[in-house]
Amino acid sequence: MLKGQKLCTPEYKGDPAAHGGAPSMSHNDTRSFFSFSQLALSSGNLKPPQVLKHSKITYFEVEILDVQSKKQICIVDKVPPSSTLLDVKHKFHKACPQWYPSRVGLQLERNGPYLKDSISIQSLAVSSIITLYFTDLGQQFFLTEYTGPLLIYLFFYIRLSTIYDHVETKKNFRHPVVHLACFCHCLHYIRRLLETLFVHKFSGGHTPLKNMIKGCAFYWGFTSWIAYYINHPRYTPPSFGYRQVSFAALVFLMCEAGNHFINVALAHQNHSGIKSCIPSPTYNPFTWLFFLVSCPNYTYEVGSWISFTVMTQTLPVGIFAFLMVIQMSLWAQKKHRLYLKRFYPEVRRKAAMIPIIF
C-alpha cells in the first residue's frame, strides 16, 4: 500500500514551484536568459566606433588660402594619401600656372614654418580636407635682393664716421655727380622693387634659398664696393666734367624708362593669357625696340649700367656693368633661341639683345 501510494504521489524533487517558488522554466528559456545576461554584462565594455583612419580615405582635398588676406586661391582635389607636398605644388601649378612649384611656400598656420616638399600629405591630415596657407617665395626673393642695395648705398651716401674719416668728410666738398649718382642708383632699385610688387609675375623655376644667397652676395657686395668709391671724400669727378655727367644721366633715365615700359608690355601680354605669340611693340616709342631685338628689356638694363659707368667714371661700376653685360647676353641668347624655335619667321631677322651685333 505504501509503495502504491508512493508511486501515485507526484514528484516535486528539484521543482521550486512545489514549494511555492516561481513557475518552472524550460531548458531553451534558460539558455536564452543566460545569453541575454552575458550580453547585458558585456554592454558596459562597449567602445565607441573608431574615427575613420587616413588609410581608409581614398582622396584628400587641399584648400589653399592666401597667407595675408585669408582668401581662397584654389582647391586641389583628388590628392592620394601617398602624395607629398611637392605633388600638391605641382597640382597647384596646373591650376594656377603663374605660381611655379619652386616659388610656392605652404604653411599649416599663418605664422608657422614652411613645410618641406618631402612631407607626406597623410601626416598633415586631420580630416579629408586640409587647409594650407600660401606665400609667394619668388616675390620675397626679389624684394630681399633689391632692398639690400637700396639701403646699403644710402648708408655710404650719408658718410658714416665708422666708414670714412670724420675730418676728411667735413673738409672735402661733394661734387654734384655724387648726389646725382645716389639719385640714379636709388631710382633704379626703387623701380625694380615696385615692378616686383605690381608688374612682374615670375614663372621661371628656381631654388629660392640658393638663388637668394647667391643673388644677395652679388648685388649687395658690388653695391658696397661701388658706393664706397663714389661717396668717398677723395672721389674725383669725371674727366669731361658736366657734359659727360649730363649726357650719361640722360641716357640712364631713358634706359630706365624704356626698361619699365618693356616690362609693363610683357606683363600685359602674360596677364591677358596671350602666350602663343611673340612680344610685339605698342604705340609707346620705348617699345619699338621690339622691332630690332627679341629681349629689349635686357638691352635697356645693360644701357643703364653702361651709362652709370660713364657718369661716375669708377672702376667698380665698370666691372659690375661688364658682368651684367655677360649675364644679360646669356639670358637673351637663351630666350632668343626659344623664340626661333617657336616663331622663326618673325624672329629670324632680329638680334637677341644688341641690334645687328647679337
Summary of the structure (lengths in Angstrom):
residues: 358
radius of gyration: 39.3
end to end distance: 142.0
largest distance: 159.3
contacts: 972
relative contact order: 0.07
helix: 59%
strand: 9%
